[in-house]
């Protein structure tokens, strides 16, 4: 049997009702005790990395989780992280950059209802996550939730209450799980995400996948996300300037940035890049991605140093990747090289 390390971090799955609402109280051991069927799947050990509401998850906590995994990496066949849903997509993306090309699966899961709730989704999510982690073909970072396997850099929480909380943005599901059966994308007949063509790992890449992952330990957490709205002026960028090394700018549509008599965004944006800071452009539209070259209101920012284009990446992945990139280098050429390198399928490889 495979040997899996379960890393408990808190979240709704571990929560109990208190006088002020739900708060994490159950340990990893108690959570697994609710699902005795997992003992037929694998041998496992449990470590309690933290016990927090995932709203309180910070970049330093991502590093702690990554360190916990790597400290035990040689002793286990896979890893399952029990996590709150609110920031799970951020953590999954961050782990994709901190632990790259892992030949062993690193699976995140949680639930929309606490484990002790009589109508919880926690039991099946925990069981299916361990089931997926035990598969010989599973590798790298992913989210397993409501019978869907989502690449770690493509997960997005779409719903606040429903059990199918997560969606895969701009990338097909590599697998689904029906009861106790893992069905890979290559055996589905067609991609589950019908609007996205299947993108399989090349045979050469699978052969060359290293026996151990590449591991990183540095993040620059001085990164902020700003969504443009009608009427918002560029002075907001000036207000953020002193505290942050990079701003992820969620622009309109496929790449619209206003430039009017009252809103001189070009001056404000180039003011950031002229002193060594970065501006990452992305779209606030969930699907299909950014292309600044389509309209005049975006083309001004093409091929500018320290302006990075998010392509079809999720905002969650852009936050984590920008922190990772700037944690490795502030040199604009090196930073751009790292940023545009596809990692765990985070962006279309032809960007």
Secondary structure, DSSP 8 states (H G I E B T S, - for coil): --EEEEEEEESGGGEEEETTEEEE---HHHHHHT-GGGGGT-EEEEEEEEEE-GGG--HHHHHHHHHHHHHTGGG-SEEEEE--STTHHHHHHHHHHHEES-SSEEEEE--SS-TTSTT-SHHHHHHHHHHHHT-TT--EEEEEETTEEEETTTEEE--SSSS--EEE-SS--SEEEETTEEEEGGGSSS-SSTTS------HHHHHH--SS-EE-------EEEEE--TT--THHHHHHTTT-SEEEEEEBTTTB--EETTEEHHHHHHHHHTTT-EEEEEESSSSS---TTSSHHHHTTTT-TTEEE-TT--HHHHHHHHHHHHHH---HHHHHHHHHS--TT-S-TT-
